[in-house]
Amino acid sequence: FMQLSATESERRLQDEIRGFLAAERPGAAHPPRSLEERMEVLRAWQARCYEAGYVGRAWPLEFGGGGGPAAEQIIIDQELAAAGAPEFANVVGLDVLGPSLLRFGTDEQRRRYIPAILAADEIWCQGFSEPDAGSDLASLRTRAEERGDHFVVSGQKTWVSWGQFARWCGVLARTDDAAVKHRGISMLIVDMRAPGVELRPMTQITGHAEFCELFLDDVVVPKENLLGELGDGWKIAMHTLGHERGTAALPRQVKLRTWLDRAVRTAAERTVDGERLIDDPEAQLAMARALVGVEVLRHHAYRTVGEFVRGGAVGPDSSSVKLLMAEAEQRLAATVLDVLGPTLEHAEPEAVDENDFWHETYLYSRAAGVYGGTQQIQRSIIADRVLALPQE
């Protein structure tokens, strides 16, 4: 289990970052609507936090990190979330591929890529899912053929977050057709500026084109860009996804709690026929249920991340965290939209930004049951690898 009470040094770190955030006031302004402008703001914010020592706090000193214990980064992430700070521009590099580079990369690869990930100098994206290989990732068809000192990669990837801004992509590709499907896969570091790389942004229901389709047409990838050993792709992917699912929950539950508090304040300010929305007993009950979901997520996240804080790997328990995280976010967003519903149409000008926030939060929450592994896949992992239930 993870220690829930902060140590003296951790309390000093909390005070330090709270002072930094009070001075910076990162949640005071609404982010730009344009993705290009938003990305520039997010890059500048990450660079500022890195300069202050709040990015990669637990990553090795020799590669640009802070060299501290994992608990310090968790404290920092929770304080950032509580302050309403925007996400970092290089979230895929920091939470998904960076940890795999640290675990499986060569020293040369770590020296080349890690500092630029931390400072947001180079954005990373993830080339895992394909149109016919999402939940069944091992059935992917992107191929990487060995040719002397390089690979030639061809195939298609989808749901590539921030692909249009990325400099590098961690691509899973099949390198051995004769091996069973989970074993014939390798991970390659692909230069997004290389000839044969084509990106097509995909506009979502939120109106943003945050995801891309990625097409790889005979893209040359030097062999020094192989991550780990040939055929290690599935092992690396499982490490990557476990880390992504397991460590994101603690700051996420803080952000969900700040959203809930924000919703309660908004419902207390708004009235229908002279009655405050928050005074409706059904609204109070719905908000309480949303709070229970966030609290369950909080305690479960502390339990499952304890092993990571002690220096271990995030295991299959991360799937239960991912499941609870999606359910808590979707319940909260739907509840707020329902409670505020009577005041969302024909809003006063000063309410437009608040209403837009909740509309976008709700629309994006619908994807929470899919990205990072669908809810059905998470349940299968829990049944198979955690509970060891019989196959039939």
Buried (B, 14 or more C-beta within 10 A) or exposed (E): EBEEEEEEEBEEBBEBBEEBBEEBEBBEEEBEEEBEEBBBBBBEBBBBBBEEBBBBBBBEEEBBBBBBBBBBBBBBBBBBBBBBBBBBBBBBBBBBBBBBBBBBBEEEBBEBBBBBBBBBBBBBBBBBBBEEBBEEBBEBEBBBEBEEEBBBBBBBBBBBBBBBBBBBBBBBBBBBEEEEBBBBBBBBBBBBEBEBBEBBBBEBEBEBBBBBBBBBEEBBBEEEBBBBEBBBBBBBBBBBBBBBBBBBBBBBBBBBBBBBEBBBEBBEEBBEEEEEBBEBEEBBEBBEEBBEBBBBBBEBBBBBBBBBBEEEBBBBBBBBBBBBBBBBBBBBBBBBBEBBEEBBEEBEEEBEEBBBBBBBBBBBBBBBBBBBBBBEBBEBBBBBEBEEEEEE
